[in-house]
Amino acid sequence: MSRPNGAERPYDIVLFGATGFVGRLTAEYLAAHAPDGLRWAVAGRSERKLEELREALPGGASVGVVTADVADPDSLRELARRTRVVATTVGPYVTYGEELVAACADSGTDCVDLTGEPEFVDLVYVRHDARARETGARLVHACGFDSVPHDLGVYFTVGQLPEGVPLSVDGFVRADAAFSGGTLASALGQLSRPLRMRAAARERARHEPRLVG
């Protein structure tokens, strides 16, 4: 495994899709809570919109701006080479996400997203997991509402139960919120692709080592 030296890169985190609905919320959170010394940048297609976002952020003068477009693979590779971690909010991921993942896998750059699209997760494993292992890139999916509250809820619940006995956990979620445009597009996309989603799951099952035990 060969992982490029992060100290040679200008940024620790680049937030891709920063001017979208979820991207802007994430940028605002980073501006308010990023640890001292964190080198981070906002990224997207429109330099004008990125500059406007930076000006609106507290401490925005220290935030970098990187232009990149999902339709321009060279720009994505350049983005990946400039940071240790890419956090992307650009979806639907099955449509717009794979070129960025490929760039990160090749560059040894960690990539995190908030996808809730099983087809995308399975395709990334099949097509890019081996390369990511070679370069040391960590590809982490579903870092949003689709998974994090449920995972943490199960983790907390299991910690309160007896050890060494079989457990089954059922989860129920109630939320008072509206879908963003990107979330709605992702959901509709997955509902319209059931055959492709099942095919991707079968392909992953053929590649993924079986757990023993």
N, C-alpha and C positions, 0 to 999 in steps of 0.2 A: 504494500500500500504506500503510495506516495502522495502526501498531502502538502500543497504549496504553503509557504510560510505566510500566515495572515498578516504579520507585521509589515510585509512588503505591499500590502493593499491599502488604498486610501480610506476605505470604509470598513466598519465592523458590520453594519446592517444597511441594506438598501431596501426601501419599501416600494415595491413595484405596483402601479395602479393607485398611486397615492391621492389622485384627484377624484376618484370615484367615491361612492357613498361610504363603503366600509373602509376604503383606503384613507379617506380624510379623518374618520374617527380614529383609526389606528395612528395616523400621524399626530393627531392632537394628544393622544395618550402618550406616545413616545416623547413628545415635546414636554409634557408635564412630569413624566416619571423616569425618563432615561437616566441612568447613573452618570455621574460626572465623568467626563473624558470619553464617553461613547461617541464614536465617529459614525454618523449616519446621514443618509441622503434619501430624498424622495425621488421617485422615478416614474416616467410615463411618456406618452407620445407628445404632449404639448408643453414645450418649454415655458410658454406664457402662463399657462394654468399652474404649472409647478412653481414658477416664481411668485405668482399671486398667493399660492398656498404657503410658501415659505415666509412671505411677508406677514401673513396672518398668524403664524405660529409664535408662541412665546419663545424667545431665544432663537428665532429662525435664522438669524444672521450666521449661525454656526452650522446650519443644515445645508448639505450639498444638494445639487440638482443634477440628475442624470436623465438624459433623454434616451428612450428605447421603445421599440414597437414590436408587437408580437408578429407582425408581418415582415419584419426585417431580422432574420436570424443572426446576422453579423452584429447588430446592435445588442442583441441579447447576450451573445458571447462576450462582447466588450463589457457589458454590465456585470456579468458573472465574474469576470477576471478582476474587477475593481473592488470586490467586497468579500468578506468572510461568510456572510449570510445574506440570502435574498428572502424577503417575506413578500409573497405575492397575493394580491386580492383580485387578480384579473381572471374572471370566469365568463361563461362556463369553461371549466378547465379542460374538458374533453375536446373542446374546440380551440381554446387559446393557450392551454397550459404546457403542452408537451415540448415545444421548442425551448422554452426557458428551462425546463427540467433537464433536457439534453445538454444545454449549455452549462448548467451547474454541475452535472455529473462529470462532464469532460474537464471542468476547471477545478474540481475538488472544492466546490463551494456548497455549503449547506443551503437547502431550499425548504422553506416551510410554506404551507398554504392553508386555506380553510375550506377545501373542497368537501362536499358531501356526495360526490359522484363515485359510486363503486367502480364503474367502468374505467374511469381515469386512474384510480388507484391501482387496479389490476394491470392496466396497460403499462403504467410506469414501472411496475415491478418486472414485468416480462421484458421490456425493452431497455431499461436503464439501470436496474439494480446491479447487474454485474459490473458495469462501468463505474458506477458510484462506489462500489466496494474497492475497485482498483485505485481510485483517486482519493478515497477517504471522505467523499461527499456524503452527507446525511440528508436523505429525502424524507421529510416528515409531513404527513398529510393530516387533514381534518382538525386543524388547530382552531376551530371555531365552535359555534353553538351546536353544530351537529354532533360533536363528540365530547368536547371538554367537560361540560357539566355532567354528562352521563358517566364518563370515565371516573371523574373525581367523586361523583355520588356513589358509584359502585365501590371504589377504593375505600371511601370512608365507611360505608355500610359493612363491608367485609371485615374491616378492622374492629368493628364492635361485636362481631359474632364469634362463636367458639372456633378454635383451630382444630384441624385434623378431622373434620366431618364434611360430607358432601354438602355443597351449597348451590342454591339456585336463586338468582336475583332478577326480579321483574322491575322495570322502571316505568314511571309515568311522568309526563312533563306537561305542564300547563303554562302557557305564555300569553301575555297581552301585548302583541307587537305585530307590525305589518312586515310583509316581505319586501326586501329591496328588489330593484329591477334585476340585478345580477342573480340573486337567489332564486327568484321566480324563473328566470331563463334557464338556470341549471336544473331546477326541478322539472320543468316542462321538457327539457332536453332528455333527461333520463327516462321519463315516462314514455317518450316517443321512440326509445331505442331498446326495448326489452330483449330482442334477439342479440344485438351487439353486446349488451351488458352481460348476458349469460355466456356468450362466446368468450368474452374477455375473462370471465371467472373460470371457465374451463381451461383456457390457455394458461392462466396463472397456476391452476392446480397441477398442470403437467410439469411446470418448471419449479415450483416451490418444494423444497425438501419436506418430507412428512415428519411431523413431530413424533418422537418416540417416548412412550410412557403413558 
